[in-house]
Amino acid sequence: MNIYFIGQFGSDAGGWYIGADGKIHRVPGWNPDALREIGAALGVLREAGKLKTHGLADAAIKSVLEFTHKELGAHVKGGGAVVVMGG
């Protein structure tokens, strides 16, 4: 499993990951507009988790989770984990 470290969302600066070989590898920058949208979607997921009304959190999370899986999955390969810093 790779662990990805991503800086501020909306940045095209890229990041790094620690590979299975134990070494640090560079990740090229991503599209800033796409990263801002993913960052906003992750914010929605974070806030939806705070909802107490039965079924409301599940509905909000379900509608956003598919998008975040698709977008992050396009960039994070091999079952890696994403660590979001900043934001």
N, C-alpha and C positions, 0 to 999 in steps of 0.2 A: 504494500500500500504506500502511496506517495502522500505526503502532507503538504498542501499548498498554502503559501502565505501570500495574501493579496493586500495591497495597500488601499488607500482611499478609493472608494467606488467612484467611477467617472474619470479615472486617471488612465492614461495610456502608458504609464510608466512600467507596467508589468509587475513581476514579482519573482519569487523563488520557490522551489520545493526541495524537500529532502527526499532523494530517491531511495530505492531499495538497496542501492549500493552504499548508502550512508553519506553520500556527497550532496552538496548544495548545487542545484541546477537552476539556471535562469529561465523564466517564463516570459515570452515577449508580451508587449502591451496589447490590450484588447480595445475594441471599439468603445470610446468613452460614452456615447449615447446608450449603447446596449448595457454597459455596466451601471449607468445611472438607473436604468429601468430595473435591472436585477436588484440593485441596492434598495430601490423603492419597494419592490416585491418582497424582499427579505424583511423590510420594516413592517409591511402589512402582516406578514407571518408572525413577527415578534409581538405586535400589538394585538393580533387576533387571539393569541395565546392567553391574553389577560381577560378576555370576555367570559363572563359568568353565565350568561343566558344560554340555556340548554339548546344545543344545535347550532347556535349562531357562530361560534368559533369554528366548528367543523365545516360549516358552509363556506365561510370566508377562506379558511385554510385550503380546502379542496379546490377552490377556484384559482388560487394562486400557486399552489404546490406543483401542479403539472407544468406550468410555465417555468418555474425556477429549476425544476429537474431537467427540463429540456435544455435550457440555456446554459446552466452550469455543466451539464453532461457533455455539451458540445466542446467545452474547454478542459474539463477535468477528466482525464482518462485513467483506466486501470484501477477503478475503485478507490481513488484518492479521497482525502477529506479536505474540506475547505475551511480555513481559518480566516474570518473576516475581521479586519482591524480597522479602527477609525470609524468614521461615518456618524 
